[in-house]
Amino acid sequence: MSRNVKVPLSKLPLPPSSHLLTHNLTPDPRTTDPASFFSDVLSRTPSIQRRARLLSPEAHFSYVNPMPLEFPYEIAPPDPPEVVTDKAEYIEQWLSDREAKIPTDASSAPSGDILLHKYTPKSRNHRRELIALSETCVNDCLPLLDCGDAFDTLRPALVPSKSNKEETTSSSEAQHVRQELVDILGGHTSLMIPEGSDRLGGKGFAPWSLRYSGHQFGVWAGQLGDGRAISILVTPHPSNPDTTYEVQLKGAGRTPFSRSADGLAVLRSSIREYLCSEAMHALGIPTTRSLALVYLPEMPVIRERLEKACVTTRVAETFIRIGNFEALSPPSRAMFFFGGGQQHADYEALRILGEWTVKRILKLDNVNLDAGDAWGKELVLEVARRNAKMVAAWQAYGFMHGVINTDKQVPDVSIAGLTIDYGPYAFMDVFDPHHICNHSDQEGRYAYNQQPSMILYACRALFDALAPLIGAEIALGNKAVQRGWADNVSDETVSDWRAAGIKEVGSTMNQIIESTCASECGMALRRRLALRRVDPWDQRTIFQPLLDMMENHGLDFHGTFRKLVFFRPNILRENADSGATVLEGFIARLLEGTPEPERLDTGKATEEWLAWLDTYAARIESEKTGGEWGDDFDDARERDAMAANPRFVLRQWLLEEVIKKVEDDPSTGKHVLAKVMQMACSPFKPWGCEGDMPDEELSEEEREERRYCGLGDRRMLGFQCSCSS
């Protein structure tokens, strides 16, 4: 395929068999391959996908078709009435009629690429509305994707305009391409290759969900898995075919891992994840990406209240997490609290998953699998490094995840160090290191200042799962284990291996996480304060005193950093000649960042800021004398600081307002949603004519931009979000 030719979603190329997870990991023996999945499961026993069950111990995933339906399923008797002699068979047929297995129109694959076939259901056709599509995700991850006229229907605007109310006048072809996008991303149309393909190593292709286990709130939960996430496509990036992106639907219906849940997602939580994934990427924080939201207005979902369903499409190089490893090597004396059971360990499956992760995801330069290099220790340490970098970025930008678990049932920890599964998250408003953003977290386990410790806890869970394998590699003289490495091995030997692995890696992993987190957080804070040189005293003399002042004076975290963008050391010198008006005016603007001015001791706060700004100015000047910035020192620093401190922050009050606008009227709310996404993807721009221009001189749209960059209603500060979604 030409690198410049855009194609509909169904015609995006597949990577070679060696790059497909489903061709290299072990499927559920109840859904052995795409051919039998299509001919047997979808037609005869579709309930296999929808029944909660424990997979066979060696299985990494199960083939599952998207099927967003209200649950429990309302299976009506036949009309006209007739005698049902076999109720089980009747139910299977009812489900089969709703599976996407009816072939639709197909055309030849472009430039010899493998063509994915499209399938739709016989008796399922809920209304589907595209309410969001991320241009940044398309450009970054799926640049060959033709979206038709989708972006024309989603013009961004905070203030209703005549153009946004007008119907699009695009061509029928563009509308057709957009409709295909909606159908696939809404879980209505499925993409498969049931038959074997020579170009895919004699295998086919079908959607799937991953099996994993894990800890939730520190308690072992047993098998959990993708209870409402189904991966539908993998495609290579045209600029680097070795880099592939997985397209996954969240809220696309029940899977074998759904337990008693419905497999759906509500509009509210879908909007939160959609916006935050791209906002995090814009801030430079590792994350999964968000592609689209398809609203299902005819599908009710029961949470704390009756809500409507929405399917989120997210994109990442991988969705494998620590819990995938825990599923194959669970804690030896686990008690089940949240979960319903756990399979015995399968160490061969652990080896297969580990080698795949090293080769395709982590791509470790210091491990040559073909030469038999040991890889278990290096996998653990690399995952630790990546997640330490991620959590350091969280801390530097005041992001709180809400629930850092090792599975996916609620937000979890990715094997690639990506922020994933946005649930009760929040960005810091008034700085409070003890803030808890999840109202279900009564003990403060996932409070802001506890996040590095929770990442360490999660990495220890990965380490514990891989410790027997690491110990076995040590016993082999630091060579990789081979197929069947743990067959017929006694429990005592496994225990010895585990002890050796823990002794080899434990302290090193802890040190890597602690040192990496401290170093990366320091670098991020230097960027925010436009400091280029690393000074070992910065934490003690600059960073911590600044955070302490924010906490003590009740100042907005991001607003304070943004105002410091415009600080220049010469303000201190101007103080001597101007009666301190410039400096005091600057400090007064900093103190305006408190939502509770009546509680502020202005005199004391001013004294503390004077002292800190004096230290900060000296630190800045020390770089000026070193010639690290060039001739336009102050301007260059301001540009760098502007590009590291967001003007726009995805605050809780703003999210709640946008959600309500979309819930009340999706036809107009989708334009507000598009504009908020635009602002989230360019958070450093001076939205709303940042500065002293009076509101009355701004356009209505600019006034709304300015409002959306503000603290909002003080009653929403520190808002704690629900886990329900």
LINHUBEL-V642654 format. One record per residue. N is the residue number from 1. RES is the residue in one small letter. PSI is psi in degrees with one decimal (none if undefined). Layout:
# LINHUBEL-V642654
((N/RES/PSI) (N/RES/PSI))
This chain:
# LINHUBEL-V642654
((1/m/137.0) (2/s/139.9) (3/r/-15.6) (4/n/-4.6) (5/v/120.6) (6/k/142.9) (7/v/158.3) (8/p/165.1) (9/l/-41.3) (10/s/-14.5) (11/k/8.0) (12/l/140.7) (13/p/150.3) (14/l/151.8) (15/p/173.2) (16/p/163.4) (17/s/-35.8) (18/s/-18.0) (19/h/2.3) (20/l/122.8) (21/l/-44.4) (22/t/-16.6) (23/h/-7.4) (24/n/-16.3) (25/l/177.4) (26/t/123.9) (27/p/160.0) (28/d/125.8) (29/p/-12.1) (30/r/-15.4) (31/t/74.0) (32/t/-34.9) (33/d/164.7) (34/p/-35.7) (35/a/-50.8) (36/s/-32.4) (37/f/-44.0) (38/f/-48.7) (39/s/-34.5) (40/d/-54.3) (41/v/-55.7) (42/l/-29.9) (43/s/-33.8) (44/r/-39.5) (45/t/56.9) (46/p/-19.3) (47/s/-18.6) (48/i/-35.4) (49/q/-25.9) (50/r/-10.0) (51/r/133.4) (52/a/127.0) (53/r/157.3) (54/l/128.6) (55/l/161.1) (56/s/143.9) (57/p/-29.6) (58/e/-8.6) (59/a/136.1) (60/h/-26.6) (61/f/168.8) (62/s/138.8) (63/y/132.4) (64/v/133.9) (65/n/139.9) (66/p/135.2) (67/m/76.1) (68/p/112.4) (69/l/146.9) (70/e/137.0) (71/f/141.5) (72/p/144.3) (73/y/134.7) (74/e/90.7) (75/i/102.0) (76/a/154.3) (77/p/163.1) (78/p/151.9) (79/d/116.0) (80/p/159.6) (81/p/141.3) (82/e/161.7) (83/v/125.0) (84/v/107.7) (85/t/-27.5) (86/d/98.3) (87/k/-38.9) (88/a/-42.9) (89/e/-37.4) (90/y/-42.2) (91/i/-42.7) (92/e/-40.2) (93/q/-38.3) (94/w/-45.1) (95/l/-41.6) (96/s/-37.0) (97/d/-19.6) (98/r/-1.4) (99/e/143.7) (100/a/91.4) (101/k/6.8) (102/i/119.6) (103/p/139.4) (104/t/-175.4) (105/d/141.6) (106/a/149.8) (107/s/174.5) (108/s/148.9) (109/a/140.5) (110/p/135.5) (111/s/34.8) (112/g/6.9) (113/d/159.3) (114/i/132.3) (115/l/122.9) (116/l/136.2) (117/h/145.0) (118/k/138.4) (119/y/142.6) (120/t/161.3) (121/p/159.7) (122/k/-39.5) (123/s/39.2) (124/r/118.7) (125/n/57.6) (126/h/151.8) (127/r/138.0) (128/r/130.5) (129/e/122.8) (130/l/116.1) (131/i/-5.4) (132/a/142.1) (133/l/125.7) (134/s/113.4) (135/e/-35.1) (136/t/-38.6) (137/c/-43.4) (138/v/-49.8) (139/n/-39.4) (140/d/-42.0) (141/c/-36.5) (142/l/59.1) (143/p/-16.1) (144/l/-3.2) (145/l/123.8) (146/d/120.0) (147/c/7.2) (148/g/-133.8) (149/d/21.8) (150/a/-45.7) (151/f/-26.8) (152/d/-28.2) (153/t/-5.6) (154/l/40.7) (155/r/129.0) (156/p/135.0) (157/a/133.2) (158/l/-27.2) (159/v/128.1) (160/p/137.9) (161/s/161.6) (162/k/-38.0) (163/s/-32.3) (164/n/-17.1) (165/k/-14.5) (166/e/149.1) (167/e/146.2) (168/t/147.5) (169/t/36.7) (170/s/167.4) (171/s/159.4) (172/s/-33.0) (173/e/-43.4) (174/a/-38.8) (175/q/-38.3) (176/h/-42.0) (177/v/-42.6) (178/r/-40.6) (179/q/-37.1) (180/e/-42.3) (181/l/-46.0) (182/v/-42.9) (183/d/-41.5) (184/i/-46.5) (185/l/-13.1) (186/g/3.5) (187/g/13.0) (188/h/-46.0) (189/t/135.3) (190/s/145.8) (191/l/123.3) (192/m/161.6) (193/i/90.1) (194/p/-41.6) (195/e/159.6) (196/g/148.7) (197/s/131.0) (198/d/-36.4) (199/r/-9.9) (200/l/30.2) (201/g/29.5) (202/g/8.0) (203/k/166.5) (204/g/-159.0) (205/f/138.1) (206/a/159.0) (207/p/160.2) (208/w/163.3) (209/s/145.9) (210/l/147.3) (211/r/134.8) (212/y/164.7) (213/s/-176.5) (214/g/-179.7) (215/h/138.7) (216/q/124.8) (217/f/36.2) (218/g/2.6) (219/v/134.6) (220/w/133.1) (221/a/-2.3) (222/g/-157.7) (223/q/131.9) (224/l/-82.6) (225/g/-179.1) (226/d/86.2) (227/g/-17.5) (228/r/19.8) (229/a/132.1) (230/i/121.9) (231/s/129.9) (232/i/-12.0) (233/l/147.6) (234/v/132.8) (235/t/142.1) (236/p/152.5) (237/h/132.6) (238/p/-27.1) (239/s/-17.1) (240/n/90.6) (241/p/-18.5) (242/d/-16.4) (243/t/120.0) (244/t/151.7) (245/y/132.7) (246/e/131.4) (247/v/124.1) (248/q/136.7) (249/l/130.5) (250/k/123.1) (251/g/25.1) (252/a/15.8) (253/g/173.1) (254/r/150.5) (255/t/176.0) (256/p/-10.3) (257/f/8.8) (258/s/-15.4) (259/r/-123.0) (260/s/5.4) (261/a/173.2) (262/d/-6.7) (263/g/9.4) (264/l/167.0) (265/a/149.4) (266/v/161.7) (267/l/-42.0) (268/r/-56.4) (269/s/-28.7) (270/s/-41.3) (271/i/-41.7) (272/r/-46.8) (273/e/-41.6) (274/y/-48.6) (275/l/-41.8) (276/c/-32.9) (277/s/-47.5) (278/e/-32.0) (279/a/-41.8) (280/m/-42.8) (281/h/-40.9) (282/a/-27.8) (283/l/-3.9) (284/g/20.2) (285/i/127.6) (286/p/133.2) (287/t/157.5) (288/t/162.0) (289/r/159.7) (290/s/132.6) (291/l/-48.1) (292/a/162.0) (293/l/125.8) (294/v/114.7) (295/y/137.3) (296/l/81.8) (297/p/-16.4) (298/e/4.7) (299/m/102.6) (300/p/146.4) (301/v/131.3) (302/i/118.5) (303/r/-130.5) (304/e/-24.3) (305/r/171.5) (306/l/122.3) (307/e/-179.8) (308/k/151.6) (309/a/155.4) (310/c/139.8) (311/v/124.5) (312/t/134.2) (313/t/124.2) (314/r/157.7) (315/v/137.9) (316/a/161.8) (317/e/-28.0) (318/t/151.2) (319/f/14.5) (320/i/139.9) (321/r/176.3) (322/i/-36.0) (323/g/-24.5) (324/n/-35.8) (325/f/-39.9) (326/e/-32.7) (327/a/-30.9) (328/l/-13.4) (329/s/70.9) (330/p/162.8) (331/p/142.1) (332/s/-29.7) (333/r/50.4) (334/a/143.0) (335/m/137.5) (336/f/127.8) (337/f/-59.0) (338/f/-35.5) (339/g/-178.4) (340/g/10.2) (341/g/168.7) (342/q/136.4) (343/q/163.7) (344/h/160.7) (345/a/144.5) (346/d/95.6) (347/y/-25.8) (348/e/-41.3) (349/a/-34.2) (350/l/-43.5) (351/r/-45.4) (352/i/-46.5) (353/l/-41.1) (354/g/-43.8) (355/e/-38.9) (356/w/-43.7) (357/t/-43.8) (358/v/-42.8) (359/k/-44.2) (360/r/-25.7) (361/i/-57.6) (362/l/-31.0) (363/k/57.6) (364/l/124.3) (365/d/-28.6) (366/n/11.0) (367/v/121.5) (368/n/99.9) (369/l/-35.8) (370/d/-28.7) (371/a/0.7) (372/g/23.8) (373/d/141.4) (374/a/140.3) (375/w/-15.7) (376/g/-48.7) (377/k/-44.7) (378/e/-35.1) (379/l/-49.8) (380/v/-45.4) (381/l/-36.0) (382/e/-40.7) (383/v/-38.7) (384/a/-44.8) (385/r/-48.4) (386/r/-43.1) (387/n/-28.8) (388/a/-40.7) (389/k/-40.8) (390/m/-50.2) (391/v/-28.2) (392/a/-40.6) (393/a/-37.8) (394/w/-48.6) (395/q/-41.4) (396/a/-27.4) (397/y/16.4) (398/g/31.9) (399/f/133.8) (400/m/124.1) (401/h/-38.0) (402/g/-47.2) (403/v/107.8) (404/i/84.8) (405/n/172.8) (406/t/-4.1) (407/d/-152.2) (408/k/-3.9) (409/q/-39.9) (410/v/175.8) (411/p/143.9) (412/d/-161.7) (413/v/121.8) (414/s/146.9) (415/i/-22.5) (416/a/5.3) (417/g/36.3) (418/l/141.9) (419/t/130.9) (420/i/150.7) (421/d/75.7) (422/y/112.3) (423/g/-109.4) (424/p/57.0) (425/y/169.4) (426/a/150.8) (427/f/142.0) (428/m/133.0) (429/d/-109.0) (430/v/130.2) (431/f/123.6) (432/d/105.1) (433/p/-15.6) (434/h/8.6) (435/h/138.7) (436/i/118.9) (437/c/-8.8) (438/n/116.4) (439/h/-10.4) (440/s/-11.8) (441/d/73.4) (442/q/-24.6) (443/e/-5.4) (444/g/27.3) (445/r/-37.0) (446/y/30.5) (447/a/160.9) (448/y/-48.5) (449/n/-5.8) (450/q/-5.3) (451/q/-43.3) (452/p/-38.4) (453/s/-35.3) (454/m/-32.3) (455/i/-39.4) (456/l/-42.2) (457/y/-44.0) (458/a/-42.0) (459/c/-31.3) (460/r/-34.1) (461/a/-40.9) (462/l/-45.7) (463/f/-43.1) (464/d/-38.7) (465/a/-36.2) (466/l/-6.3) (467/a/-42.7) (468/p/-39.3) (469/l/-41.3) (470/i/-42.5) (471/g/-37.1) (472/a/-37.8) (473/e/-37.8) (474/i/-42.8) (475/a/-24.8) (476/l/10.4) (477/g/38.6) (478/n/43.6) (479/k/152.6) (480/a/143.7) (481/v/155.5) (482/q/175.1) (483/r/134.1) (484/g/20.8) (485/w/-27.6) (486/a/9.9) (487/d/134.2) (488/n/26.6) (489/v/138.5) (490/s/158.4) (491/d/-33.2) (492/e/-40.5) (493/t/-44.1) (494/v/-39.5) (495/s/-40.4) (496/d/-42.1) (497/w/-44.8) (498/r/-45.9) (499/a/-40.4) (500/a/-39.9) (501/g/-41.3) (502/i/-42.6) (503/k/-35.6) (504/e/-37.5) (505/v/-28.6) (506/g/-57.9) (507/s/-33.7) (508/t/-44.0) (509/m/-44.9) (510/n/-43.7) (511/q/-41.2) (512/i/-44.6) (513/i/-47.3) (514/e/-46.5) (515/s/-40.9) (516/t/-43.6) (517/c/-45.8) (518/a/-44.2) (519/s/-47.2) (520/e/-38.5) (521/c/-40.6) (522/g/-42.0) (523/m/-40.9) (524/a/-41.1) (525/l/-34.3) (526/r/-40.9) (527/r/-41.4) (528/r/-30.2) (529/l/8.8) (530/a/51.9) (531/l/126.2) (532/r/-34.7) (533/r/140.3) (534/v/119.8) (535/d/122.7) (536/p/-14.7) (537/w/-0.9) (538/d/-41.8) (539/q/-43.4) (540/r/-36.5) (541/t/-24.8) (542/i/-60.2) (543/f/-56.7) (544/q/-42.3) (545/p/-35.9) (546/l/-47.1) (547/l/-37.6) (548/d/-40.6) (549/m/-42.2) (550/m/-44.1) (551/e/-48.3) (552/n/-33.4) (553/h/0.9) (554/g/44.4) (555/l/149.3) (556/d/129.9) (557/f/-60.0) (558/h/-37.0) (559/g/-37.8) (560/t/-46.5) (561/f/-41.7) (562/r/-38.5) (563/k/-32.4) (564/l/-15.5) (565/v/-36.8) (566/f/9.3) (567/f/134.1) (568/r/138.2) (569/p/-27.1) (570/n/-13.0) (571/i/-35.7) (572/l/-38.1) (573/r/-36.0) (574/e/-24.4) (575/n/-39.7) (576/a/-30.5) (577/d/-16.7) (578/s/14.6) (579/g/26.4) (580/a/10.9) (581/t/-39.2) (582/v/-49.7) (583/l/-45.6) (584/e/-35.5) (585/g/-38.4) (586/f/-44.6) (587/i/-38.3) (588/a/-38.9) (589/r/-35.3) (590/l/-43.2) (591/l/-15.4) (592/e/-9.5) (593/g/2.3) (594/t/135.2) (595/p/-7.4) (596/e/69.9) (597/p/-24.7) (598/e/-18.5) (599/r/0.5) (600/l/129.4) (601/d/92.9) (602/t/-40.7) (603/g/-49.1) (604/k/-42.5) (605/a/-40.9) (606/t/-42.4) (607/e/-43.5) (608/e/-40.2) (609/w/-37.7) (610/l/-44.0) (611/a/-43.6) (612/w/-42.6) (613/l/-31.8) (614/d/-42.9) (615/t/-43.3) (616/y/-43.4) (617/a/-41.2) (618/a/-38.5) (619/r/-39.9) (620/i/-47.4) (621/e/-30.3) (622/s/-27.2) (623/e/-30.8) (624/k/-42.1) (625/t/-22.7) (626/g/-4.0) (627/g/30.0) (628/e/-11.6) (629/w/-15.2) (630/g/-168.7) (631/d/-39.1) (632/d/57.9) (633/f/-57.7) (634/d/-42.3) (635/d/-40.4) (636/a/-40.6) (637/r/-42.7) (638/e/-40.8) (639/r/-43.5) (640/d/-42.6) (641/a/-38.6) (642/m/-35.5) (643/a/1.0) (644/a/-8.2) (645/n/110.7) (646/p/137.2) (647/r/-38.1) (648/f/130.5) (649/v/139.2) (650/l/79.3) (651/r/162.4) (652/q/-41.5) (653/w/-38.0) (654/l/-43.8) (655/l/-44.9) (656/e/-38.5) (657/e/-44.3) (658/v/-43.1) (659/i/-44.5) (660/k/-39.8) (661/k/-41.4) (662/v/-40.5) (663/e/-40.8) (664/d/-39.5) (665/d/90.5) (666/p/-30.3) (667/s/-32.5) (668/t/-33.3) (669/g/-29.8) (670/k/-27.6) (671/h/-37.4) (672/v/-43.5) (673/l/-42.0) (674/a/-38.6) (675/k/-40.1) (676/v/-39.0) (677/m/-40.3) (678/q/-43.0) (679/m/-39.1) (680/a/-31.6) (681/c/-13.9) (682/s/62.4) (683/p/-15.6) (684/f/-8.3) (685/k/150.9) (686/p/61.7) (687/w/146.7) (688/g/29.7) (689/c/59.0) (690/e/131.4) (691/g/-153.1) (692/d/6.2) (693/m/129.0) (694/p/148.5) (695/d/-36.9) (696/e/-16.3) (697/e/-1.9) (698/l/157.3) (699/s/166.2) (700/e/-39.2) (701/e/-42.1) (702/e/-35.3) (703/r/-39.0) (704/e/-38.4) (705/e/-44.0) (706/r/-41.9) (707/r/-39.3) (708/y/-12.3) (709/c/3.8) (710/g/177.8) (711/l/-23.9) (712/g/-168.0) (713/d/125.5) (714/r/-22.5) (715/r/-17.9) (716/m/-4.5) (717/l/132.2) (718/g/18.4) (719/f/130.5) (720/q/128.7) (721/c/160.2) (722/s/153.3) (723/c/-20.4) (724/s/140.9) (725/s/none))
